[in-house]
Amino acid sequence: MVTIRKYEEKDAENVKFACLNAEGYDSIPDEATAQLVLHTFCEYYIEREPDNCFVVDDDGRAVGFIISAESFEPYKKVLHSEYCSLVKPLGENRYNWSLASTNIHEKFKDEYPAHFHINILPEYQRFGAGGKLINALFDHYKAKGVKGVMLCCNAENEVGINFYKKYGFTVLEETKDDVAFGMKL
């Protein structure tokens, strides 16, 4: 049975597996990129912000994860500022994408202060795990008085874009690389 729960240390290996095998990362081009993805999400964010991490659980096994922040600052520090310095050696396109994404978040941070990123193994998306995960996250945010939530999706990830539109997110801004979504809580 798929449920949502807080991240625990025992989830580390399964979260790494989900990170590299979730939709969007199933065609990682090289080992350097794979290590960057793991380093960014699993080591930088999850190790530093464990209270803001949740997992999709299937009978004790993490099959997906969410990293979240109730304000823009921890998200910016870990997933943008530090990520930008790490991604530089991998090429100008990825570095420019990181900067562009940061600029979008900066623009909307007052109205949509909460930010998140989701990865779920594709076979579990069929069971509505993404919707359950978002509901759990929103309950968490609402209980703390957060007024709006935002995320960015790669503009080429049509499945992700359609999911968020279907779920009721509003498109805040669209560039050639990113689609920024927001929802009032």
C-alpha positions as CSV (number, residue, x, y, z in Angstrom):
1,M,0.0,0.0,0.0
2,V,1.4,3.4,-1.0
3,T,1.5,6.0,1.8
4,I,3.3,9.2,2.5
5,R,5.6,9.6,5.5
6,K,8.5,11.7,6.7
7,Y,12.0,10.8,5.4
8,E,14.1,8.5,7.7
9,E,17.8,7.7,7.5
10,K,17.1,4.1,6.4
11,D,15.5,5.5,3.2
12,A,18.8,6.9,1.8
13,E,19.6,4.1,-0.6
14,N,16.1,3.8,-2.0
15,V,15.8,7.5,-2.3
16,K,19.0,7.5,-4.4
17,F,17.5,4.8,-6.6
18,A,14.3,6.8,-7.0
19,C,16.3,9.9,-7.7
20,L,18.1,8.3,-10.6
21,N,15.2,6.3,-12.0
22,A,12.2,8.6,-11.7
23,E,10.8,10.1,-14.8
24,G,13.0,12.8,-16.1
25,Y,16.2,11.1,-15.0
26,D,15.8,7.7,-16.8
27,S,18.1,8.9,-19.6
28,I,21.0,10.5,-17.6
29,P,23.7,11.0,-20.2
30,D,26.8,10.3,-18.1
31,E,28.2,9.4,-14.7
32,A,29.1,13.0,-13.9
33,T,25.5,14.1,-14.3
34,A,24.2,11.1,-12.3
35,Q,26.6,12.0,-9.4
36,L,25.5,15.7,-9.6
37,V,21.8,14.7,-9.4
38,L,22.5,12.5,-6.3
39,H,24.7,15.1,-4.7
40,T,22.2,17.9,-5.2
41,F,19.1,16.1,-4.1
42,C,20.2,13.4,-1.7
43,E,23.3,14.8,-0.1
44,Y,22.8,18.6,-0.1
45,Y,19.1,18.9,0.4
46,I,18.0,15.8,2.2
47,E,21.0,15.7,4.6
48,R,20.7,19.3,5.4
49,E,16.8,19.6,5.5
50,P,15.6,16.2,6.6
51,D,12.5,17.7,8.3
52,N,11.4,19.1,4.9
53,C,11.7,15.7,3.1
54,F,9.0,13.2,2.6
55,V,8.9,9.8,1.0
56,V,6.4,7.8,-1.0
57,D,6.4,4.5,1.0
58,D,5.4,1.1,-0.3
59,D,5.5,-1.3,2.6
60,G,8.6,0.1,4.1
61,R,10.4,0.9,0.8
62,A,10.8,4.5,-0.4
63,V,9.6,4.6,-4.1
64,G,9.7,8.4,-4.4
65,F,10.5,11.5,-2.5
66,I,9.7,15.1,-2.1
67,I,12.0,17.9,-1.0
68,S,10.3,21.0,0.2
69,A,10.8,24.4,1.9
70,E,8.3,26.6,3.5
71,S,10.2,29.7,2.3
72,F,12.4,30.4,-0.7
73,E,15.7,30.8,1.1
74,P,16.7,27.2,2.0
75,Y,15.5,26.1,-1.4
76,K,17.5,28.8,-3.1
77,K,20.6,28.0,-1.1
78,V,20.6,24.3,-1.7
79,L,19.0,23.7,-5.1
80,H,20.1,26.9,-6.8
81,S,23.1,28.7,-5.3
82,E,25.1,25.6,-4.4
83,Y,23.8,23.7,-7.4
84,C,25.0,26.4,-9.8
85,S,28.5,26.1,-8.6
86,L,28.4,22.3,-9.0
87,V,26.8,22.3,-12.4
88,K,29.3,24.8,-13.9
89,P,31.8,22.1,-15.1
90,L,28.9,20.2,-16.9
91,G,28.4,23.0,-19.4
92,E,27.0,26.4,-20.0
93,N,23.4,25.2,-20.9
94,R,22.9,23.6,-17.5
95,Y,24.4,26.5,-15.7
96,N,22.2,29.0,-17.5
97,W,19.1,26.8,-16.8
98,S,20.0,27.0,-13.1
99,L,20.3,30.7,-13.1
100,A,17.1,31.2,-15.1
101,S,15.2,28.9,-12.7
102,T,16.5,30.9,-9.7
103,N,15.3,34.2,-11.3
104,I,11.8,32.8,-11.8
105,H,11.6,31.7,-8.2
106,E,12.9,35.1,-7.0
107,K,10.2,36.9,-9.0
108,F,7.3,35.0,-7.3
109,K,8.7,34.2,-3.8
110,D,6.5,36.7,-1.9
111,E,3.3,35.4,-3.3
112,Y,4.3,31.7,-3.5
113,P,6.9,31.3,-0.7
114,A,6.8,27.5,-0.4
115,H,8.8,25.5,-3.0
116,F,9.1,21.8,-3.7
117,H,10.5,19.1,-6.0
118,I,9.0,15.6,-6.6
119,N,10.5,12.4,-7.9
120,I,8.5,9.2,-8.0
121,L,9.3,5.9,-9.7
122,P,7.1,5.7,-12.9
123,E,5.4,2.5,-11.9
124,Y,4.0,4.2,-8.8
125,Q,2.7,7.2,-10.5
126,R,-0.1,5.1,-11.9
127,F,-1.4,4.6,-8.3
128,G,-2.0,8.3,-7.8
129,A,1.1,8.6,-5.6
130,G,1.9,12.1,-7.0
131,G,-1.5,13.4,-6.0
132,K,-1.3,11.8,-2.6
133,L,2.2,13.3,-2.1
134,I,0.9,16.8,-3.1
135,N,-2.1,16.5,-0.7
136,A,0.2,15.5,2.2
137,L,2.5,18.4,1.4
138,F,-0.3,20.9,1.2
139,D,-1.7,19.7,4.5
140,H,1.8,20.2,6.0
141,Y,2.0,23.8,4.6
142,K,-1.5,24.8,5.5
143,A,-1.0,23.8,9.1
144,K,2.0,26.2,9.2
145,G,0.1,29.1,7.6
146,V,1.9,29.1,4.3
147,K,-0.1,31.0,1.7
148,G,1.1,29.7,-1.6
149,V,3.4,27.1,-3.2
150,M,5.4,27.0,-6.3
151,L,7.5,24.7,-8.4
152,C,9.4,24.7,-11.7
153,C,9.1,21.9,-14.3
154,N,11.4,21.3,-17.2
155,A,9.6,22.7,-20.3
156,E,10.3,19.5,-22.2
157,N,8.7,17.3,-19.5
158,E,5.2,17.2,-20.9
159,V,4.0,14.5,-18.5
160,G,4.9,16.6,-15.5
161,I,3.5,19.8,-17.0
162,N,0.1,18.1,-17.7
163,F,0.0,16.6,-14.2
164,Y,0.4,20.0,-12.5
165,K,-2.1,21.7,-14.8
166,K,-4.6,18.9,-14.2
167,Y,-4.1,19.2,-10.5
168,G,-5.0,22.8,-10.5
169,F,-1.7,24.7,-10.6
170,T,-1.6,28.0,-12.5
171,V,1.2,28.7,-15.0
172,L,3.0,31.7,-13.6
173,E,5.7,32.0,-16.3
174,E,7.0,29.9,-19.2
175,T,10.4,30.1,-20.8
176,K,12.1,27.8,-23.3
177,D,13.6,25.8,-20.5
178,D,11.1,26.1,-17.6
179,V,7.5,26.2,-16.7
180,A,6.8,27.8,-13.3
181,F,3.6,26.7,-11.5
182,G,1.9,28.3,-8.5
183,M,-1.1,27.4,-6.3
184,K,-2.7,29.5,-3.5
185,L,-3.4,27.6,-0.3
